């Protein structure tokens, strides 16, 4: 699914909050990384974020 830039920012922000509150990190190459936003961006790039976007029918 293609996301708009607004959806991407919202998803990354929500996932970064989850990570900062102790959620497990889903990417393997984030060892040593401390910034939740950078980790969330890596997860987004790899398609691993477990968040669904529901759009209203047009």
C-alpha positions, 0 to 999 in steps of 0.5 A, a space after each residue: 500500500 502506498 501511504 501519503 506523506 501525512 500517513 507516513 509521518 503519523 505512522 512513524 510517530 506512533 511507532 516511535 512512541 511505542 518503541 520509547 515506551 518499551 515495545 520490542 524493536 522489529 529490525 535486526 540492524 538497529 543494534 546500538 541505535 538509541 533514537 526511537 524515530 530513526 528505528 521507526 523509520 528503519 522499520 517503515 523502510 523494511 515494511 515491518 511496522 504493525 500498524 494499519 491505515 483505514 481510509 474512508 470510502 470515497 
